Amino acid sequence: MQTASKKVVNGWAMYDWANSVYNLVITTTFFPAYYAAVTSTKNFPDGIKFFGRRFVNTEVKDYVMSFSFLLVVLLIPILSSISDYKGNKKNYMRFFCYVGALSCSMMFFFDKDHVWLGLVSLMFAGIGFYGSLVFYNSYLPEIAAEEDMDRISAKGFAMGYIGSVILQMIGFALVMLMPDNEGLALKITFLMVGLWWIGFAQIPFNRLPDNAPKAERKQKKHPIIGGFHELQKVWKQVRQMPLLRNFLASFFFYSMGVQTVMLVATDFGIKELKLPNTKLIITLVIIQLVAIGGAFLMSKLSSIFGNLRVIIITVLLWIGVCIAGYFITTEFHFYILAATVGLVMGGIQALSRSTYSKFMPPTKDTASFFSFYDVTEKLAIVIGLFSFGFIEGQFNMRTSILILIVFFALGFIFLLVTSAKQMKLAASK
């Protein structure tokens, strides 16, 4: 196939520009900082009450986010199946976009008297974000030829980083210009995230092609059950494809680490290193700027050395990040670590998405295959976040980092197996 027109490709990448503000502003910087202040021991000396028990504030947040990912796992196959029936993949992408964006805007009303409103909004924002990504990611093999997938995937992530940094800088300016306002600047930023997400999403919604309904599925009586049937069919195909099977196993384990680090990094800076919000925000802006270059750098390196070799080196760097994170005690160390995370953060996500696309068998059923990919990733996040929160509740946050090293190590082992199988297949041809 040929790569789609520049207008379509740029339109696809603009959804990263639109929705990445959730990842940076909500999960990474402003919301964790605001949540930590609102739910501090000053306001809740005995911790947050949850199902009759008292928990550490960040522990509860990890559980809520983990639960939202679990709901996404259950919804993905159902929605993918229904969208295939109706040929309205874009409509489902639009629906989840609106759910996520409106939930972000609802955080404007989150304060110490409405903690659960903040947590519920966080949960539905996550469902909206990751639910829409199922359909967004499935467009990649439909608009990009195989030789262009790495470049276009990296372009999407880079656009996301640029857009999210712009809105973050606007939010940071509000924080600096509106001091001592009981978090009003942060609340306004939450509102802007929702408006930004919905507004810029109209570009991909206008440019991306509509998909036709699958004729062979029209006779099915149960489209909801059909989604899980499609996952089973994909799994049967994956089992017969050693490269794809082993790559997904590696992706499953290292995603537990990558996604968890990205979701808890700000909490670590606040609770373990006592960093003020302004320094955290500046640091995380720098991470995003470094990540833009990192995404393109790894795309370039993959064209020279191959995707798997670059991902293997990247996972080793992530293991180093976790080991260093366990021992760091100063601001300076945190900044060095943050720069390293930025370098490898976008690259490993972009390369994972494009590598999976390359290992997929020739098929028009991209939604089902990317449904399987997203279910794999979201299950990994459920396990990663829940494990991190549980260990923090039993011990402390630094101890939680140790479990992430185990996840990355398992991912590294499966990557080596995948690479060995790839070389064996290449030698046999």
RODO-2510 file (C-alpha; in nm, 4 decimals, decimal comma):
residues 429
     n   res          X          Y          Z
     1     m     0,0000     0,0000     0,0000
     2     q     0,0978     0,3646    -0,0386
     3     t     0,1194     0,6126     0,2442
     4     a    -0,1817     0,8428     0,2619
     5     s    -0,1648     1,2089     0,1629
     6     k     0,0255     1,4562     0,3761
     7     k    -0,3054     1,6128     0,4792
     8     v    -0,4343     1,2814     0,6183
     9     v    -0,1042     1,1946     0,7905
    10     n    -0,0799     1,5383     0,9529
    11     g    -0,4453     1,5144     1,0525
    12     w    -0,3790     1,1772     1,2191
    13     a    -0,0778     1,3174     1,4065
    14     m    -0,2866     1,6116     1,5287
    15     y    -0,4831     1,3793     1,7548
    16     d    -0,1605     1,3279     1,9490
    17     w    -0,1351     1,7082     1,9682
    18     a    -0,4929     1,7206     2,0985
    19     n    -0,4975     1,4428     2,3569
    20     s    -0,1406     1,4434     2,4891
    21     v    -0,2280     1,7350     2,7168
    22     y    -0,4074     1,4749     2,9285
    23     n    -0,0882     1,2739     2,9660
    24     l     0,1321     1,5693     3,0562
    25     v    -0,0965     1,8092     3,2403
    26     i    -0,3330     1,5641     3,4124
    27     t    -0,1380     1,2465     3,4857
    28     t     0,2164     1,3851     3,4977
    29     t     0,2303     1,7371     3,6408
    30     f    -0,0581     1,9599     3,7461
    31     f    -0,3099     1,7059     3,8716
    32     p    -0,0570     1,5066     4,0839
    33     a     0,0714     1,8323     4,2346
    34     y    -0,2805     1,9591     4,3075
    35     y    -0,3957     1,6186     4,4341
    36     a    -0,0957     1,5971     4,6703
    37     a    -0,1781     1,9403     4,8137
    38     v    -0,5516     1,8777     4,8515
    39     t    -0,5110     1,5292     5,0061
    40     s    -0,2049     1,6080     5,2202
    41     t    -0,1827     1,4988     5,5820
    42     k    -0,2719     1,8583     5,6732
    43     n    -0,6234     1,8039     5,5346
    44     f    -0,6404     1,4266     5,5918
    45     p    -0,4120     1,3372     5,8835
    46     d    -0,5385     0,9763     5,8905
    47     g    -0,5197     0,9214     5,5147
    48     i    -0,7929     0,8865     5,2524
    49     k    -1,0889     0,6656     5,3435
    50     f    -1,1512     0,3997     5,0808
    51     f    -1,3966     0,1094     5,1283
    52     g    -1,3857     0,1456     5,5051
    53     r    -1,0054     0,1616     5,5311
    54     r    -0,7547     0,4439     5,5447
    55     f    -0,4914     0,4559     5,2705
    56     v    -0,1942     0,6690     5,1698
    57     n    -0,3223     0,9384     4,9331
    58     t    -0,1084     0,8354     4,6341
    59     e    -0,1898     0,4697     4,6973
    60     v    -0,5618     0,5439     4,6458
    61     k    -0,4846     0,7386     4,3278
    62     d    -0,2866     0,4434     4,1913
    63     y    -0,5767     0,2076     4,2664
    64     v    -0,8317     0,4360     4,0971
    65     m    -0,6162     0,4725     3,7865
    66     s    -0,5509     0,0984     3,7819
    67     f    -0,9264     0,0356     3,7967
    68     s    -0,9869     0,2755     3,5073
    69     f    -0,7398     0,0796     3,2954
    70     l    -0,9161    -0,2428     3,3892
    71     l    -1,2460    -0,0973     3,2647
    72     v    -1,0731     0,0020     2,9411
    73     v    -0,9503    -0,3574     2,9001
    74     l    -1,3101    -0,4811     2,9259
    75     l    -1,4485    -0,2134     2,6927
    76     i    -1,1876    -0,2310     2,4149
    77     p    -1,2933    -0,5627     2,2544
    78     i    -1,6645    -0,4786     2,2762
    79     l    -1,6239    -0,1383     2,1152
    80     s    -1,3818    -0,2592     1,8496
    81     s    -1,6317    -0,5262     1,7471
    82     i    -1,9272    -0,2889     1,7339
    83     s    -1,7294    -0,0304     1,5362
    84     d    -1,6302    -0,2991     1,2863
    85     y    -1,9964    -0,3931     1,2428
    86     k    -2,1118    -0,0384     1,1887
    87     g    -1,8044     0,0929     1,0106
    88     n    -1,7930     0,3850     1,2553
    89     k    -1,4498     0,3577     1,4134
    90     k    -1,4135     0,7341     1,3996
    91     n    -1,7387     0,7830     1,5920
    92     y    -1,6130     0,5715     1,8806
    93     m    -1,2834     0,7566     1,8779
    94     r    -1,4836     1,0794     1,8962
    95     f    -1,7041     0,9499     2,1819
    96     f    -1,4093     0,8552     2,4004
    97     c    -1,2370     1,1827     2,3184
    98     y    -1,5371     1,3752     2,4500
    99     v    -1,5670     1,1590     2,7636
   100     g    -1,2005     1,2166     2,8457
   101     a    -1,2009     1,5879     2,7680
   102     l    -1,5168     1,6648     2,9677
   103     s    -1,3829     1,4640     3,2628
   104     c    -1,0668     1,6750     3,2618
   105     s    -1,2752     1,9919     3,2649
   106     m    -1,4813     1,8577     3,5586
   107     m    -1,1633     1,8602     3,7690
   108     f    -1,2201     2,2358     3,7962
   109     f    -1,4634     2,1532     4,0811
   110     f    -1,2210     1,9228     4,2676
   111     d    -1,1238     2,0436     4,6175
   112     k    -1,0742     1,9003     4,9670
   113     d    -1,4504     1,8727     5,0143
   114     h    -1,4941     1,6887     4,6843
   115     v    -1,2013     1,4470     4,6708
   116     w    -1,4088     1,1728     4,5156
   117     l    -1,5179     1,4057     4,2349
   118     g    -1,1517     1,4505     4,1503
   119     l    -1,0824     1,0771     4,1594
   120     v    -1,3908     0,9859     3,9546
   121     s    -1,3002     1,2538     3,6998
   122     l    -0,9487     1,1116     3,6872
   123     m    -1,0888     0,7634     3,6260
   124     f    -1,3171     0,8694     3,3385
   125     a    -1,0478     1,0916     3,1880
   126     g    -0,8247     0,7849     3,1678
   127     i    -1,1030     0,5770     3,0133
   128     g    -1,1617     0,8473     2,7532
   129     f    -0,7950     0,8888     2,6705
   130     y    -0,7028     0,5238     2,6363
   131     g    -1,0341     0,4233     2,4842
   132     s    -0,9862     0,6722     2,2006
   133     l    -0,6276     0,5563     2,1470
   134     v    -0,7517     0,2084     2,0484
   135     f    -0,9156     0,3533     1,7389
   136     y    -0,6467     0,6163     1,6813
   137     n    -0,3633     0,3603     1,6804
   138     s    -0,5545     0,1281     1,4481
   139     y    -0,5419     0,3973     1,1778
   140     l    -0,1587     0,3772     1,1560
   141     p    -0,1321     0,0692     0,9294
   142     e    -0,4209     0,2057     0,7225
   143     i    -0,2537     0,5379     0,6404
   144     a     0,1170     0,4444     0,6419
   145     a     0,3200     0,2097     0,4245
   146     e     0,5496    -0,0203     0,6233
   147     e     0,8630     0,1796     0,5390
   148     d     0,6978     0,4995     0,6703
   149     m     0,5471     0,3609     0,9926
   150     d     0,8405     0,4452     1,2225
   151     r     0,8591     0,8012     1,0914
   152     i     0,4843     0,8673     1,1088
   153     s     0,4470     0,7025     1,4514
   154     a     0,7336     0,9168     1,5845
   155     k     0,5761     1,2245     1,4268
   156     g     0,2560     1,1603     1,6206
   157     f     0,4386     1,1374     1,9522
   158     a     0,6497     1,4446     1,8733
   159     m     0,3374     1,6465     1,7879
   160     g     0,1897     1,5327     2,1177
   161     y     0,4907     1,6526     2,3139
   162     i     0,4962     1,9907     2,1397
   163     g     0,1259     2,0543     2,1940
   164     s     0,1284     1,9434     2,5554
   165     v     0,4342     2,1569     2,6367
   166     i     0,2603     2,4649     2,4938
   167     l    -0,0458     2,4155     2,7153
   168     q     0,1722     2,3293     3,0121
   169     m     0,3632     2,6552     2,9710
   170     i     0,0316     2,8433     2,9636
   171     g    -0,0703     2,6666     3,2853
   172     f     0,2677     2,7417     3,4408
   173     a     0,2271     3,1102     3,3553
   174     l    -0,1117     3,1089     3,5297
   175     v     0,0456     2,9517     3,8394
   176     m     0,3135     3,2210     3,8485
   177     l     0,0695     3,5077     3,7851
   178     m    -0,2028     3,3868     4,0232
   179     p    -0,0261     3,2933     4,3499
   180     d    -0,2071     3,2057     4,6724
   181     n    -0,5385     3,1407     4,4998
   182     e    -0,6233     2,8029     4,6535
   183     g    -0,5336     2,6237     4,3332
   184     l    -0,7477     2,8380     4,1010
   185     a    -0,4708     2,8531     3,8397
   186     l    -0,4472     2,4740     3,8364
   187     k    -0,8256     2,4384     3,8158
   188     i    -0,8364     2,6743     3,5175
   189     t    -0,5641     2,4626     3,3559
   190     f    -0,7776     2,1478     3,4007
   191     l    -1,0627     2,3288     3,2243
   192     m    -0,8315     2,4324     2,9395
   193     v    -0,7149     2,0730     2,8917
   194     g    -1,0689     1,9667     2,8084
   195     l    -1,1219     2,2574     2,5680
   196     w    -0,7847     2,2003     2,3989
   197     w    -0,8480     1,8271     2,3589
   198     i    -1,1953     1,8670     2,2059
   199     g    -1,0976     2,1657     1,9920
   200     f    -0,7891     2,0259     1,8191
   201     a    -0,9445     1,6783     1,7860
   202     q    -1,1767     1,8231     1,5239
   203     i    -0,8834     1,8272     1,2794
   204     p    -0,8305     1,4470     1,2723
   205     f    -1,2061     1,3901     1,2886
   206     n    -1,2403     1,5927     0,9685
   207     r    -0,9416     1,4416     0,7848
   208     l    -0,9286     1,0740     0,8794
   209     p    -1,1163     0,8400     0,6457
   210     d    -1,4338     0,6625     0,7485
   211     n    -1,4083     0,2834     0,7606
   212     a    -1,6657     0,0660     0,5925
   213     p    -1,8548    -0,2014     0,7891
   214     k    -1,7121    -0,5516     0,7668
   215     a    -1,9440    -0,7421     0,5356
   216     e    -1,8444    -1,0810     0,6718
   217     r    -1,9552    -0,9778     1,0192
   218     k    -2,3020    -0,8533     0,9411
   219     q    -2,4530    -1,1955     0,9957
   220     k    -2,3351    -1,2224     1,3548
   221     k    -2,6110    -1,1992     1,6118
   222     h    -2,4017    -1,0844     1,9067
   223     p    -2,1572    -0,8048     1,8202
   224     i    -2,0707    -0,7546     2,1883
   225     i    -1,9614    -1,1140     2,2321
   226     g    -1,8027    -1,0861     1,8888
   227     g    -1,5379    -0,8498     2,0258
   228     f    -1,4000    -1,1135     2,2592
   229     h    -1,4298    -1,3679     1,9795
   230     e    -1,2135    -1,1406     1,7632
   231     l    -0,9524    -1,1185     2,0393
   232     q    -0,9504    -1,4967     2,0580
   233     k    -0,9006    -1,5144     1,6809
   234     v    -0,6114    -1,2670     1,7011
   235     w    -0,4567    -1,4647     1,9864
   236     k    -0,4728    -1,7848     1,7780
   237     q    -0,2884    -1,6058     1,4987
   238     v    -0,0362    -1,4543     1,7400
   239     r     0,0443    -1,7991     1,8812
   240     q     0,1418    -1,9146     1,5307
   241     m     0,3745    -1,6159     1,4801
   242     p     0,6870    -1,6479     1,7004
   243     l     0,8134    -1,2939     1,6387
   244     l     0,4836    -1,1258     1,7172
   245     r     0,4161    -1,3553     2,0148
   246     n     0,7504    -1,2934     2,1820
   247     f     0,7481    -0,9231     2,1054
   248     l     0,4049    -0,8879     2,2690
   249     a     0,5346    -1,0733     2,5759
   250     s     0,8267    -0,8312     2,6026
   251     f     0,5965    -0,5337     2,5398
   252     f     0,3628    -0,6563     2,8147
   253     f     0,6384    -0,6619     3,0765
   254     y     0,8329    -0,3487     2,9896
   255     s     0,5049    -0,1540     2,9561
   256     m     0,4363    -0,2330     3,3222
   257     g     0,7491    -0,0351     3,4008
   258     v     0,7367     0,2415     3,1389
   259     q     0,3765     0,3447     3,1974
   260     t     0,4020     0,3216     3,5759
   261     v     0,7143     0,5408     3,5863
   262     m     0,5408     0,8015     3,3724
   263     l     0,2341     0,7990     3,5973
   264     v     0,4114     0,8142     3,9352
   265     a     0,7224     1,0251     3,8616
   266     t     0,5658     1,3469     3,9905
   267     d     0,4404     1,1760     4,3065
   268     f     0,7960     1,0556     4,3692
   269     g     0,9401     1,4055     4,3313
   270     i     0,6793     1,5514     4,5670
   271     k     0,6820     1,2861     4,8398
   272     e     1,0381     1,1536     4,8388
   273     l     1,2402     1,4613     4,7381
   274     k     1,0003     1,7333     4,8618
   275     l     1,0334     1,9300     4,5365
   276     p     0,8144     2,2418     4,5074
   277     n     0,5551     2,2532     4,2322
   278     t     0,7334     2,5196     4,0268
   279     k     1,0537     2,3164     4,0015
   280     l     0,8591     2,0014     3,9191
   281     i     0,6707     2,1739     3,6392
   282     i     0,9902     2,3202     3,4894
   283     t     1,1564     1,9794     3,5090
   284     l     0,8667     1,8078     3,3370
   285     v     0,8609     2,0682     3,0588
   286     i     1,2279     1,9875     2,9987
   287     i     1,1399     1,6144     2,9903
   288     q     0,8849     1,6769     2,7174
   289     l     1,1281     1,8857     2,5121
   290     v     1,3933     1,6150     2,5388
   291     a     1,1300     1,3534     2,4513
   292     i     1,0571     1,5273     2,1189
   293     g     1,4185     1,4798     2,0126
   294     g     1,4235     1,1317     2,1662
   295     a     1,1307     1,0124     1,9546
   296     f     1,2949     1,1253     1,6305
   297     l     1,6404     1,0043     1,7387
   298     m     1,5145     0,6522     1,8051
   299     s     1,3239     0,6515     1,4784
   300     k     1,6492     0,7389     1,3012
   301     l     1,8490     0,4794     1,4959
   302     s     1,5903     0,2120     1,4178
   303     s     1,6414     0,2712     1,0453
   304     i     2,0133     0,2021     1,0965
   305     f     2,0208    -0,0733     1,3590
   306     g     1,6668    -0,2112     1,3467
   307     n     1,3734    -0,1641     1,5842
   308     l     1,4460    -0,4510     1,8236
   309     r     1,8082    -0,3563     1,8898
   310     v     1,7104     0,0006     1,9714
   311     i     1,4261    -0,1122     2,2003
   312     i     1,6627    -0,3549     2,3797
   313     i     1,9090    -0,0734     2,4551
   314     t     1,6211     0,1502     2,5627
   315     v     1,4886    -0,1089     2,8100
   316     l     1,8382    -0,1373     2,9581
   317     l     1,8355     0,2402     3,0075
   318     w     1,4966     0,2103     3,1809
   319     i     1,6420    -0,0487     3,4199
   320     g     1,9209     0,1980     3,4956
   321     v     1,6615     0,4697     3,5606
   322     c     1,4829     0,2503     3,8176
   323     i     1,8059     0,1543     3,9966
   324     a     1,9107     0,5191     4,0131
   325     g     1,5609     0,6193     4,1259
   326     y     1,5838     0,3908     4,4262
   327     f     1,9024     0,5633     4,5469
   328     i     1,8630     0,9308     4,4500
   329     t     1,8307     1,1836     4,7305
   330     t     1,8967     1,5269     4,5732
   331     e     1,7324     1,7624     4,3269
   332     f     2,0334     1,7452     4,0949
   333     h     2,0084     1,3676     4,0700
   334     f     1,6368     1,3975     3,9951
   335     y     1,7032     1,6402     3,7086
   336     i     1,9597     1,4065     3,5507
   337     l     1,7195     1,1163     3,5869
   338     a     1,4348     1,3228     3,4423
   339     a     1,6415     1,4083     3,1341
   340     t     1,7166     1,0388     3,0833
   341     v     1,3493     0,9494     3,1149
   342     g     1,2635     1,2161     2,8587
   343     l     1,5169     1,0750     2,6133
   344     v     1,3742     0,7226     2,6224
   345     m     1,0074     0,7922     2,7022
   346     g     0,8650     0,8874     2,3635
   347     g     1,1022     0,6718     2,1637
   348     i     1,0053     0,3420     2,3209
   349     q     0,6330     0,4141     2,2789
   350     a     0,6658     0,5179     1,9145
   351     l     0,8919     0,2232     1,8269
   352     s     0,6683    -0,0240     2,0104
   353     r     0,3660     0,0879     1,8098
   354     s     0,5453     0,0754     1,4751
   355     t     0,7234    -0,2549     1,5526
   356     y     0,3917    -0,4176     1,6316
   357     s     0,2509    -0,2821     1,3040
   358     k     0,5428    -0,4376     1,1143
   359     f     0,5068    -0,7780     1,2823
   360     m     0,1319    -0,7929     1,2182
   361     p     0,0200    -1,0280     0,9403
   362     p    -0,1283    -0,8702     0,6255
   363     t    -0,4866    -0,7907     0,7236
   364     k    -0,7644    -0,5379     0,6762
   365     d    -0,8781    -0,6053     1,0331
   366     t    -0,6411    -0,3559     1,1951
   367     a    -0,8923    -0,2614     1,4674
   368     s    -0,8954    -0,6148     1,6129
   369     f    -0,5163    -0,6421     1,6085
   370     f    -0,4720    -0,3033     1,7724
   371     s    -0,7477    -0,3917     2,0160
   372     f    -0,5313    -0,6854     2,1197
   373     y    -0,2257    -0,4567     2,1410
   374     d    -0,4105    -0,2072     2,3601
   375     v    -0,5552    -0,4776     2,5844
   376     t    -0,1999    -0,6065     2,6348
   377     e    -0,0738    -0,2602     2,7267
   378     k    -0,3636    -0,1725     2,9569
   379     l    -0,3409    -0,5034     3,1455
   380     a     0,0271    -0,4258     3,1946
   381     i    -0,0601    -0,0851     3,3405
   382     v    -0,3228    -0,2372     3,5725
   383     i    -0,0641    -0,4762     3,7155
   384     g     0,2136    -0,2160     3,7249
   385     l     0,0122     0,0576     3,8973
   386     f    -0,1607    -0,1767     4,1402
   387     s     0,1720    -0,3365     4,2375
   388     f     0,3352     0,0036     4,2849
   389     g     0,0498     0,1350     4,4998
   390     f     0,0220    -0,1839     4,7063
   391     i     0,3934    -0,1979     4,7864
   392     e     0,3945     0,1727     4,8725
   393     g     0,1081     0,1120     5,1146
   394     q     0,2967    -0,1752     5,2800
   395     f     0,6437    -0,0192     5,2785
   396     n     0,7274     0,3033     5,0920
   397     m     0,7538     0,4468     4,7425
   398     r     1,1236     0,3691     4,7011
   399     t     1,0594     0,0014     4,7663
   400     s     0,7894     0,0105     4,4984
   401     i     1,0564     0,0995     4,2420
   402     l     1,2188    -0,2409     4,2898
   403     i     0,9200    -0,4233     4,1411
   404     l     0,9556    -0,2111     3,8267
   405     i     1,3109    -0,3392     3,7788
   406     v     1,1724    -0,6934     3,7729
   407     f     0,9173    -0,5978     3,5057
   408     f     1,1825    -0,4366     3,2845
   409     a     1,4153    -0,7336     3,3283
   410     l     1,1455    -0,9759     3,2101
   411     g     1,0738    -0,7526     2,9112
   412     f     1,4461    -0,7467     2,8299
   413     i     1,4667    -1,1272     2,8329
   414     f     1,1734    -1,1633     2,5929
   415     l     1,3238    -0,8975     2,3653
   416     l     1,6440    -1,1020     2,3421
   417     v     1,4384    -1,4092     2,2506
   418     t     1,2496    -1,2091     1,9856
   419     s     1,5725    -1,0726     1,8394
   420     a     1,7262    -1,4221     1,8239
   421     k     1,4191    -1,5571     1,6431
   422     q     1,4256    -1,2647     1,3996
   423     m     1,7892    -1,3288     1,3111
   424     k     1,7199    -1,7010     1,2712
   425     l     1,4317    -1,6326     1,0334
   426     a     1,6413    -1,3847     0,8343
   427     a     1,9240    -1,6385     0,8024
   428     s     1,6879    -1,9081     0,6767
   429     k     1,5609    -1,6956     0,3870
***
